[in-house]
Amino acid sequence: MSTSTHSHAGSQQFPGNCTLEKALNTVVDVFHQYSVRKGLNDLLNLSELKTLLEEQVPSFLRTCNRNQAGYLDKLFQETDLNKDKEVSFEEFTIVLSKLADDAHRISHGSDRCGPDRD
């Protein structure tokens, strides 16, 4: 996959330079890098979601054996809320929330495989 930043024609980004605004723009840009297909934008199929995660968050997949066979298939099924075999950006935010929770646990030195303690 290309690492160049993609934006849809006429799309806008957060104008500010705050850290979180930059992070949100990056998340949208990464999603667009993998979701743009001829005639269909802003949706990921299973293969595209797998590629995105394998290329963009390999360390998270290795942790707790999340790179084991079947994990990404199950994650896709859980994330595809309307069962259309595509993941919209809104549905993709479910994956992002899991990644953010993992990153938070790791930042505290927690066992990210364990249940929430809060």
N, C-alpha and C positions, 0 to 999 in steps of 0.2 A: 504494500500500500504506500502511496505517496505520503511524504511527511509534510508537504506544503499545506498551508492553511487554505481552507476552502470556505467561501461564504456564498450564500445564495444571492442572486441578483436582487438588489433592493433591500437586502437585509442590513440590519444595524446591530451594533454591539453596544454594551454599556460604555458610555463616553469617559468614565472616570479612570483614574489610575490607582485606585485602592486595590489592595491585595486580593480581596475576595472578588471584586469586579473582574480583575484580570483572570482569576481562577475560573469564574463562570464563563467568560469568553473562551478560555482554553477548552473547557468541557464541551461547549457547543461546537467549537471548531473541530475537535477530535471526533465527535459524533458525526459531523458532516463529512469528514474524510472517509468514513466507512459506510455511511448511509446513502451516498449519492450513486444511483444507478440510472442507466438510460431509461427515461420515462417514469421514474419513480424516485422521489426524494423523501428524506426524513423518516425512513423506515429501515430497520435492520432485519434481515432474515437470520436464521440460526448460524449459518456459515459466517456471515459478516460479524455477528456478535462474538462468535468464537475468535475470529481473527483479531477484532478490536481488543478483546481482553488478553489474548495471547501476546500481542505486540505491545500493548500499552501498560499492562499490569502483571507482567510475568512473576514478579516476586510475591504478589498477593496470591496468585494461583498455586505457587509452590508451597506456601504456608498452609499448614493443616491439610495437606494433600488435596487441595481444591483443584489440582490438575489431574486428578484421577478420572478414569473413564466414566462417563455418564454425568459428572458434576455439571458441566456446562449445558448439557441437554436439559437437565432438571431445572437449572437456573433459568434457562430460556422459557420452559413451560410455566414456571412460577411467575415470570415477569410478563409474559404475553397474556395480559388480563382478559382481553376480548377474544382470545383464541383464534386470531386471524393469521397465525404463523408469521407475524411480523411484529417487531418491537418499535413502537413510536418513541419519540424523545421522552414523553411523559412516562411511559412504561420503563424506559432506560433509567430514569431517576431512581427507580427501585434498586437497580444494580449499584448506582452511585451511592445510595445510602448505605448499602452493605459494605462497599469499599471504604466509605468515610468512617463507618463504625469500626472496621478493621484497623484503619490508620490510627484512630483515636486510641484503641486498645493497645496497639503497638507503642504509641507515644508514651504510654504509662507503664510499659513493660509488662502488661497483662498477658495472660494466656488467651489469645484471641479465639482459641477453639472452645473455651468454656462458656457457660451461660453468662448473661448480663448479671452484674452484681449490684446494679443501681436501680 
